[in-house]
């Protein structure tokens, strides 16, 4: 029986084994080293789709329930609330388990091996503000692996796994910015041996960046910050913020589609000085367009980071509706996040009892580490350290394969 390295991520998931003495990322989709961590329960076809097929079904308007960023619900009450999906009542832990079953099946089909145990990556901190939730998140994930049929599962912090896979020598700070967390490992590499000096982490990642951009640039077009009049009299008040925050959060979008909530928004239309904003919001809720907006925000973030003319395209909501997103606007919106990440990185260095000036390299891992605002903040924090780009999307799972063997 072989042991499978699994990097179950907020946005993407990878699986790897050792082959001919080297880590090998199993193509979980044709030609792709990772699989989007996405699930679509198709009501019409009565089937569950995973990865790119799930995202495609949602984008094409199939009737069903789309879920992404499931890792973010671990350790929260949402994880254990039963919900009806097709003819079953499932918790989100059970949904994650079925996703892991799919990962295992694809890995076994590709390699011809049978995997009864796993070495899984985990954030240094699932929940940096709550030790109780952090412990519960690990328990939830372990339960999902057990439900997926793995007889045993062990966990390794993701940046510590990446430290095993990256090239280089000397004192290295691994900076792993993923979809849900930012994680750091300071390590020493000498003569092919890696020694971990300290690790740290914070619950802050790419989905938080998307949420901030959505609230700043997309949600105002749906009524975020707009006024609602009173039933009697001339007073007004701002629309409740909670709905917009949920609609801007990848993991909470599936739970905003509620008939009572839609009726409340229709009441806002009647009372609002700018009813068109809430008419758009009602259309989004009625047609289940929340994930379309989230994908539009994410695409604009990537384009703006590449110094292209970024645009949050909301034409699925209303013909011609869009909002520009330049590199300057992107950096401005994410500036505070970059400072938080740099602070946590320096705290990790301090926990190792060494001086920041002794760090030779900053090694970037994780899709969100590509953001210019993150790089700028890290350069300010450790100006003497050489920045190093590695296999951003596969370094963690490669390291898990090395450690698993």
PAVO-463526 format. One record per residue (C-alpha): residue number from 1; residue in one letter; x, y, z. Coordinates in Angstrom, 2 decimals, padded with zeros to 5 digits. Example, Ala and Ser with C-alpha at 12.3 -4.5 7.8 and 13.67 -1.06 7.14 Angstrom:
PAVO-463526
{1 "A" {012.30 -004.50 007.80}},
{2 "S" {013.67 -001.06 007.14}},
This chain:
PAVO-463526
{1 "X" {000.00 000.00 000.00}},
{2 "X" {001.38 003.40 -000.98}},
{3 "X" {001.11 006.68 000.88}},
{4 "X" {-000.33 009.65 -001.01}},
{5 "X" {000.79 013.23 -000.49}},
{6 "X" {-002.26 015.51 -000.66}},
{7 "X" {-002.28 019.30 -000.68}},
{8 "X" {-005.97 020.00 -000.05}},
{9 "X" {-006.16 023.70 -000.78}},
{10 "X" {-008.73 026.45 -000.53}},
{11 "X" {-008.57 027.13 -004.27}},
{12 "X" {-006.71 024.14 -005.74}},
{13 "X" {-005.77 020.62 -004.65}},
{14 "X" {-002.76 018.55 -005.62}},
{15 "X" {-001.65 014.95 -005.08}},
{16 "X" {001.85 013.53 -005.51}},
{17 "X" {004.06 010.49 -005.04}},
{18 "X" {007.74 009.77 -005.51}},
{19 "X" {008.72 008.35 -008.92}},
{20 "X" {012.29 007.47 -009.93}},
{21 "X" {013.57 009.29 -006.87}},
{22 "X" {011.76 012.55 -007.63}},
{23 "X" {008.41 013.99 -006.52}},
{24 "X" {005.73 013.58 -009.16}},
{25 "X" {002.54 015.68 -009.15}},
{26 "X" {-000.26 013.43 -010.39}},
{27 "X" {-002.32 015.10 -013.16}},
{28 "X" {-005.74 015.11 -011.53}},
{29 "X" {-007.12 016.66 -014.72}},
{30 "X" {-005.64 016.12 -018.19}},
{31 "X" {-002.46 018.15 -018.46}},
{32 "X" {-002.94 019.88 -015.12}},
{33 "X" {-000.88 019.41 -011.96}},
{34 "X" {-003.71 020.55 -009.68}},
{35 "X" {-007.50 020.33 -009.53}},
{36 "X" {-009.71 023.31 -008.61}},
{37 "X" {-011.19 022.67 -005.17}},
{38 "X" {-014.73 023.02 -006.47}},
{39 "X" {-017.87 020.89 -006.23}},
{40 "X" {-021.10 021.17 -008.21}},
{41 "X" {-024.19 019.16 -007.32}},
{42 "X" {-026.18 019.01 -010.56}},
{43 "X" {-029.88 018.84 -009.72}},
{44 "X" {-031.05 018.01 -013.25}},
{45 "X" {-028.50 015.27 -013.99}},
{46 "X" {-028.46 014.13 -010.35}},
{47 "X" {-024.70 013.89 -010.24}},
{48 "X" {-021.78 015.59 -008.51}},
{49 "X" {-018.99 017.19 -010.54}},
{50 "X" {-015.54 018.14 -009.34}},
{51 "X" {-012.80 020.56 -010.36}},
{52 "X" {-012.99 022.35 -013.71}},
{53 "X" {-016.14 020.41 -014.65}},
{54 "X" {-017.85 021.80 -011.55}},
{55 "X" {-016.85 025.37 -012.38}},
{56 "X" {-017.89 024.93 -016.00}},
{57 "X" {-021.34 023.65 -015.03}},
{58 "X" {-021.86 026.66 -012.78}},
{59 "X" {-020.70 029.10 -015.45}},
{60 "X" {-022.99 027.49 -018.04}},
{61 "X" {-025.98 028.03 -015.79}},
{62 "X" {-026.76 024.43 -014.87}},
{63 "X" {-029.26 024.09 -012.04}},
{64 "X" {-027.53 022.98 -008.88}},
{65 "X" {-025.35 023.90 -005.90}},
{66 "X" {-021.79 025.14 -006.48}},
{67 "X" {-019.26 025.12 -003.64}},
{68 "X" {-015.72 026.47 -003.54}},
{69 "X" {-013.27 027.38 -000.74}},
{70 "X" {-014.61 024.51 001.38}},
{71 "X" {-011.37 024.44 003.36}},
{72 "X" {-012.33 027.81 004.86}},
{73 "X" {-015.36 026.35 006.65}},
{74 "X" {-013.28 023.83 008.64}},
{75 "X" {-013.45 024.60 012.34}},
{76 "X" {-016.65 026.65 011.98}},
{77 "X" {-020.25 025.65 012.80}},
{78 "X" {-020.99 025.55 009.04}},
{79 "X" {-018.84 022.43 008.72}},
{80 "X" {-021.23 020.21 010.69}},
{81 "X" {-024.62 021.64 009.69}},
{82 "X" {-026.53 019.01 007.65}},
{83 "X" {-027.86 020.29 004.32}},
{84 "X" {-030.06 018.59 001.75}},
{85 "X" {-028.24 017.81 -001.49}},
{86 "X" {-030.27 015.75 -003.93}},
{87 "X" {-031.88 013.04 -001.77}},
{88 "X" {-029.32 013.16 001.04}},
{89 "X" {-028.61 015.29 004.07}},
{90 "X" {-024.88 015.91 004.14}},
{91 "X" {-022.55 018.02 006.23}},
{92 "X" {-019.83 019.99 004.47}},
{93 "X" {-017.29 017.66 006.09}},
{94 "X" {-018.97 014.83 004.17}},
{95 "X" {-018.86 016.92 000.98}},
{96 "X" {-015.10 017.41 001.51}},
{97 "X" {-014.77 013.65 002.11}},
{98 "X" {-016.38 012.94 -001.25}},
{99 "X" {-014.01 015.40 -002.89}},
{100 "X" {-011.10 013.52 -001.30}},
{101 "X" {-012.57 010.23 -002.53}},
{102 "X" {-012.43 011.69 -006.03}},
{103 "X" {-008.81 012.77 -005.53}},
{104 "X" {-007.90 009.29 -004.32}},
{105 "X" {-009.72 007.57 -007.21}},
{106 "X" {-008.03 009.75 -009.84}},
{107 "X" {-004.62 009.22 -008.25}},
{108 "X" {-005.11 005.45 -008.14}},
{109 "X" {-006.38 005.33 -011.72}},
{110 "X" {-003.35 007.28 -012.98}},
{111 "X" {-000.66 005.46 -011.01}},
{112 "X" {-002.11 001.96 -010.76}},
{113 "X" {-001.33 002.08 -007.03}},
{114 "X" {-003.70 001.77 -004.10}},
{115 "X" {-003.51 004.46 -001.45}},
{116 "X" {-004.76 003.58 002.00}},
{117 "X" {-002.90 006.31 003.87}},
{118 "X" {-002.16 009.97 003.25}},
{119 "X" {000.21 012.70 004.31}},
{120 "X" {-001.82 015.88 004.09}},
{121 "X" {-000.69 019.45 004.13}},
{122 "X" {-002.24 021.79 006.65}},
{123 "X" {-001.89 025.50 007.36}},
{124 "X" {000.31 026.41 010.30}},
{125 "X" {-002.87 028.04 011.63}},
{126 "X" {-006.31 027.32 010.17}},
{127 "X" {-007.65 030.01 012.53}},
{128 "X" {-004.97 032.34 013.86}},
{129 "X" {-007.40 034.18 016.15}},
{130 "X" {-008.84 031.11 017.91}},
{131 "X" {-006.90 028.12 019.23}},
{132 "X" {-010.19 026.28 019.75}},
{133 "X" {-011.30 026.73 016.14}},
{134 "X" {-007.82 025.87 014.92}},
{135 "X" {-007.91 022.52 016.76}},
{136 "X" {-011.46 021.87 015.55}},
{137 "X" {-010.46 022.53 011.94}},
{138 "X" {-007.75 019.88 012.12}},
{139 "X" {-010.21 017.44 013.68}},
{140 "X" {-012.73 018.20 010.91}},
{141 "X" {-010.16 017.60 008.17}},
{142 "X" {-008.95 014.36 009.77}},
{143 "X" {-012.57 013.18 009.90}},
{144 "X" {-013.01 013.97 006.20}},
{145 "X" {-009.98 011.82 005.34}},
{146 "X" {-011.35 008.95 007.44}},
{147 "X" {-014.75 009.23 005.74}},
{148 "X" {-012.91 009.17 002.40}},
{149 "X" {-011.58 005.71 003.24}},
{150 "X" {-008.01 006.52 004.26}},
{151 "X" {-007.01 004.18 007.08}},
{152 "X" {-004.54 006.72 008.39}},
{153 "X" {-003.65 010.33 007.78}},
{154 "X" {-000.81 012.46 009.11}},
{155 "X" {-000.38 016.19 008.72}},
{156 "X" {002.57 018.42 007.87}},
{157 "X" {002.46 022.24 007.85}},
{158 "X" {002.40 023.35 004.24}},
{159 "X" {005.42 025.70 004.27}},
{160 "X" {007.49 023.00 006.01}},
{161 "X" {006.57 020.63 003.19}},
{162 "X" {007.55 023.23 000.60}},
{163 "X" {010.90 023.69 002.37}},
{164 "X" {011.74 020.08 001.52}},
{165 "X" {011.12 020.59 -002.19}},
{166 "X" {012.61 023.97 -003.07}},
{167 "X" {016.16 024.40 -004.30}},
{168 "X" {018.72 026.59 -002.61}},
{169 "X" {021.09 026.75 000.33}},
{170 "X" {021.49 028.88 003.41}},
{171 "X" {018.78 030.44 005.53}},
{172 "X" {015.47 030.56 003.67}},
{173 "X" {012.08 031.97 004.58}},
{174 "X" {009.29 030.09 002.82}},
{175 "X" {006.35 032.46 002.17}},
{176 "X" {003.27 030.42 001.25}},
{177 "X" {000.29 032.63 000.40}},
{178 "X" {-002.67 030.43 -000.47}},
{179 "X" {-006.36 030.94 -000.91}},
{180 "X" {-007.23 030.99 002.78}},
{181 "X" {-004.05 031.41 004.82}},
{182 "X" {-000.55 032.84 004.74}},
{183 "X" {002.10 030.51 006.17}},
{184 "X" {005.81 030.90 006.85}},
{185 "X" {008.71 028.59 007.62}},
{186 "X" {012.23 029.74 008.36}},
{187 "X" {014.65 026.93 007.60}},
{188 "X" {018.34 026.24 007.20}},
{189 "X" {019.56 024.24 004.19}},
{190 "X" {023.05 022.77 004.42}},
{191 "X" {024.51 019.83 002.48}},
{192 "X" {021.06 018.76 001.26}},
{193 "X" {019.61 018.68 004.79}},
{194 "X" {016.75 020.99 005.76}},
{195 "X" {016.32 022.10 009.37}},
{196 "X" {013.13 023.95 010.32}},
{197 "X" {013.86 026.84 012.69}},
{198 "X" {010.35 028.25 013.14}},
{199 "X" {006.93 028.34 011.49}},
{200 "X" {004.08 030.80 011.75}},
{201 "X" {000.83 031.64 010.03}},
{202 "X" {-002.21 033.85 009.78}},
{203 "X" {-005.74 033.28 008.46}},
{204 "X" {-005.41 035.61 005.50}},
{205 "X" {-005.17 034.69 001.84}},
{206 "X" {-006.41 035.08 -001.69}},
{207 "X" {-010.10 034.69 -000.89}},
{208 "X" {-009.77 037.59 001.58}},
{209 "X" {-008.17 039.67 -001.18}},
{210 "X" {-011.09 038.82 -003.47}},
{211 "X" {-013.59 039.76 -000.78}},
{212 "X" {-011.95 043.13 -000.19}},
{213 "X" {-011.91 043.91 -003.91}},
{214 "X" {-015.52 042.81 -004.30}},
{215 "X" {-016.71 044.98 -001.41}},
{216 "X" {-014.76 047.97 -002.69}},
{217 "X" {-015.63 047.75 -006.37}},
{218 "X" {-018.40 045.25 -007.18}},
{219 "X" {-020.83 045.25 -004.28}},
{220 "X" {-021.50 049.03 -004.42}},
{221 "X" {-023.10 048.36 -007.83}},
{222 "X" {-025.55 046.05 -006.03}},
{223 "X" {-026.40 048.45 -003.22}},
{224 "X" {-023.56 048.03 -000.72}},
{225 "X" {-023.44 051.33 001.21}},
{226 "X" {-026.66 052.60 -000.44}},
{227 "X" {-029.58 053.98 001.52}},
{228 "X" {-032.97 052.45 002.26}},
{229 "X" {-035.92 054.58 003.27}},
{230 "X" {-038.19 053.94 006.25}},
{231 "X" {-041.72 052.57 005.81}},
{232 "X" {-042.97 055.79 007.43}},
{233 "X" {-041.24 059.14 007.42}},
{234 "X" {-038.26 060.50 005.53}},
{235 "X" {-035.37 058.91 007.41}},
{236 "X" {-032.99 056.53 005.62}},
{237 "X" {-030.37 054.00 006.72}},
{238 "X" {-027.61 052.07 004.99}},
{239 "X" {-028.45 048.65 003.64}},
{240 "X" {-027.44 045.85 006.06}},
{241 "X" {-023.82 044.90 005.44}},
{242 "X" {-023.99 041.19 006.32}},
{243 "X" {-025.59 040.08 003.06}},
{244 "X" {-022.95 041.83 000.96}},
{245 "X" {-020.10 040.42 003.06}},
{246 "X" {-021.49 036.90 002.58}},
{247 "X" {-022.02 037.48 -001.14}},
{248 "X" {-018.37 038.58 -001.42}},
{249 "X" {-017.06 035.50 000.47}},
{250 "X" {-016.38 032.43 -001.69}},
{251 "X" {-017.31 029.94 001.02}},
{252 "X" {-020.57 031.68 002.02}},
{253 "X" {-022.07 032.42 -001.39}},
{254 "X" {-024.12 029.18 -001.61}},
{255 "X" {-025.97 030.11 001.58}},
{256 "X" {-027.34 033.53 000.50}},
{257 "X" {-029.92 032.07 -001.86}},
{258 "X" {-032.90 032.22 000.46}},
{259 "X" {-036.49 033.07 -000.45}},
{260 "X" {-037.04 035.18 002.67}},
{261 "X" {-033.88 037.17 001.98}},
{262 "X" {-034.95 037.79 -001.61}},
{263 "X" {-038.29 039.11 -000.37}},
{264 "X" {-036.44 041.48 001.96}},
{265 "X" {-034.33 042.81 -000.91}},
{266 "X" {-037.51 043.37 -002.95}},
{267 "X" {-038.75 045.48 -000.04}},
{268 "X" {-035.54 047.51 -000.22}},
{269 "X" {-036.24 048.18 -003.91}},
{270 "X" {-039.55 049.72 -003.00}},
{271 "X" {-038.04 051.96 -000.29}},
{272 "X" {-034.67 052.91 -001.80}},
{273 "X" {-033.81 056.30 -003.34}},
{274 "X" {-031.70 054.32 -005.86}},
{275 "X" {-033.85 051.26 -006.53}},
{276 "X" {-031.82 050.13 -009.53}},
{277 "X" {-028.93 049.05 -007.29}},
{278 "X" {-031.14 046.68 -005.32}},
{279 "X" {-032.86 045.47 -008.49}},
{280 "X" {-029.45 044.19 -009.57}},
{281 "X" {-028.97 042.55 -006.17}},
{282 "X" {-032.35 040.83 -006.46}},
{283 "X" {-031.38 039.57 -009.92}},
{284 "X" {-028.13 038.14 -008.51}},
{285 "X" {-029.99 036.32 -005.73}},
{286 "X" {-032.80 035.09 -007.94}},
{287 "X" {-030.47 033.79 -010.68}},
{288 "X" {-027.74 032.55 -008.32}},
{289 "X" {-025.02 034.75 -009.83}},
{290 "X" {-022.84 035.18 -006.74}},
{291 "X" {-020.06 032.91 -007.97}},
{292 "X" {-020.11 034.57 -011.41}},
{293 "X" {-019.30 037.84 -009.64}},
{294 "X" {-016.58 036.20 -007.53}},
{295 "X" {-014.92 034.75 -010.63}},
{296 "X" {-015.11 038.15 -012.34}},
{297 "X" {-013.39 039.80 -009.37}},
{298 "X" {-010.70 037.10 -009.31}},
{299 "X" {-010.06 037.46 -013.05}},
{300 "X" {-009.77 041.23 -012.74}},
{301 "X" {-007.32 040.84 -009.83}},
{302 "X" {-005.06 038.60 -011.93}},
{303 "X" {-005.23 040.91 -014.95}},
{304 "X" {-004.51 044.04 -012.90}},
{305 "X" {-001.58 042.35 -011.17}},
{306 "X" {-000.10 041.62 -014.59}},
{307 "X" {-000.37 045.36 -015.34}},
{308 "X" {-003.10 044.70 -017.87}},
{309 "X" {-006.27 046.77 -018.05}},
{310 "X" {-008.18 044.95 -015.35}},
{311 "X" {-011.97 045.03 -015.44}},
{312 "X" {-014.57 043.48 -013.16}},
{313 "X" {-017.01 042.38 -015.85}},
{314 "X" {-020.55 042.11 -014.47}},
{315 "X" {-022.38 041.78 -017.78}},
{316 "X" {-023.98 038.58 -016.52}},
{317 "X" {-025.86 040.84 -014.09}},
{318 "X" {-026.66 043.66 -016.49}},
{319 "X" {-025.67 044.36 -020.08}},
{320 "X" {-022.63 046.65 -020.20}},
{321 "X" {-022.07 046.61 -016.44}},
{322 "X" {-018.40 046.64 -015.43}},
{323 "X" {-015.92 048.50 -013.26}},
{324 "X" {-012.24 049.13 -014.05}},
{325 "X" {-009.52 047.74 -011.78}},
{326 "X" {-006.05 049.14 -012.37}},
{327 "X" {-002.81 047.97 -010.78}},
{328 "X" {-002.86 051.09 -008.61}},
{329 "X" {-006.38 050.35 -007.34}},
{330 "X" {-005.42 046.73 -006.70}},
{331 "X" {-002.32 047.65 -004.71}},
{332 "X" {-004.27 050.26 -002.75}},
{333 "X" {-007.01 047.79 -001.81}},
{334 "X" {-004.50 045.14 -000.68}},
{335 "X" {-001.89 047.36 000.97}},
{336 "X" {-003.06 046.61 004.50}},
{337 "X" {-003.05 042.87 003.83}},
{338 "X" {000.54 043.04 002.62}},
{339 "X" {001.54 044.75 005.85}},
{340 "X" {-000.16 042.01 007.93}},
{341 "X" {001.61 039.30 005.96}},
{342 "X" {005.00 040.98 006.34}},
{343 "X" {004.44 041.40 010.07}},
{344 "X" {003.67 037.70 010.50}},
{345 "X" {006.73 036.82 008.44}},
{346 "X" {008.95 038.93 010.70}},
{347 "X" {007.30 037.36 013.78}},
{348 "X" {008.30 033.95 012.43}},
{349 "X" {011.89 035.09 012.03}},
{350 "X" {011.84 036.50 015.56}},
{351 "X" {010.44 033.21 016.91}},
{352 "X" {013.54 031.48 015.54}},
{353 "X" {015.71 033.84 017.57}},
{354 "X" {017.65 035.16 014.57}},
{355 "X" {018.06 038.60 013.04}},
{356 "X" {016.05 039.53 009.90}},
{357 "X" {019.32 040.48 008.19}},
{358 "X" {020.46 036.84 008.48}},
{359 "X" {017.76 035.63 006.05}},
{360 "X" {019.43 034.86 002.72}},
{361 "X" {016.38 034.14 000.57}},
{362 "X" {012.63 034.66 000.56}},
{363 "X" {011.09 031.76 -001.36}},
{364 "X" {007.56 032.38 -002.67}},
{365 "X" {004.97 029.61 -002.79}},
{366 "X" {001.21 029.67 -003.42}},
{367 "X" {-000.80 031.43 -006.10}},
{368 "X" {-001.42 034.61 -004.12}},
{369 "X" {002.34 035.06 -003.54}},
{370 "X" {002.41 036.31 -007.15}},
{371 "X" {000.62 039.53 -006.16}},
{372 "X" {002.80 042.59 -006.44}},
{373 "X" {001.47 044.09 -003.21}},
{374 "X" {002.61 041.03 -001.25}},
{375 "X" {006.07 041.13 -002.86}},
{376 "X" {006.47 044.83 -002.13}},
{377 "X" {005.55 044.39 001.53}},
{378 "X" {007.98 041.48 001.91}},
{379 "X" {010.77 043.43 000.21}},
{380 "X" {010.27 046.29 002.65}},
{381 "X" {010.36 043.85 005.58}},
{382 "X" {013.44 041.91 004.40}},
{383 "X" {015.24 044.17 001.92}},
{384 "X" {018.51 042.23 002.07}},
{385 "X" {017.00 038.81 001.26}},
{386 "X" {017.02 037.64 -002.35}},
{387 "X" {013.51 036.90 -003.71}},
{388 "X" {013.19 033.42 -005.22}},
{389 "X" {010.35 032.08 -007.35}},
{390 "X" {009.79 028.35 -007.28}},
{391 "X" {007.08 025.95 -008.43}},
{392 "X" {004.41 028.18 -006.96}},
{393 "X" {001.51 025.75 -007.32}},
{394 "X" {003.27 022.44 -006.69}},
{395 "X" {006.10 023.04 -004.19}},
{396 "X" {003.92 022.01 -001.24}},
{397 "X" {002.63 018.79 -002.78}},
{398 "X" {006.14 017.90 -004.00}},
{399 "X" {007.39 018.30 -000.44}},
{400 "X" {004.56 016.14 000.86}},
{401 "X" {005.54 013.38 -001.54}},
{402 "X" {009.15 013.57 -000.31}},
{403 "X" {008.05 013.47 003.33}},
{404 "X" {005.51 010.71 002.69}},
{405 "X" {008.25 008.41 001.42}},
